[in-house]
Amino acid sequence: MLFNKAFMAGADEAERLRLVRDLPLKNLAHLGDAVFELYEREKETISAADVERMHKQVVSRVNSKEQARLLHLLKPTLSESEQDIVRRARNLKPSSFRRNVEQAVLRQATAFEALIGYLYLTDEKRLQELLTKTDEAAESQAE
């Protein structure tokens, strides 16, 4: 965990998982959205020539439609517990309505974000594996 090692300091693995599973899924999605955006920003900071290009690249990946697409690509590789997080988060009612995005897409994006938030708090190695797969998916789409 990058910032707050004290989040679950002193808790054993089982207690940590229980604490994270008890968090509201919207909270995990909120955290996952920030983690994914930070990941994308860090990646673009290294490769982008200027701030405008960096912003455009990040926005092209950190949006509901792209996150829903990435979740669809990741689904076959998810474990049972990861699939459970996705299923439960997908069933959340979106907190906002956007005219340019279908509700089904918003629900998939929320599920993606909740998965990222969950893995950020429970399994950084697995989180990195899935983030690498999202990069591979973006590269194959660009070709």
Helices and strands as residue ranges (DSSP letters): G 5-8, H 13-21, H 25-47, H 51-61, H 64-74, G 75-77, H 80-90, H 103-122, H 124-142
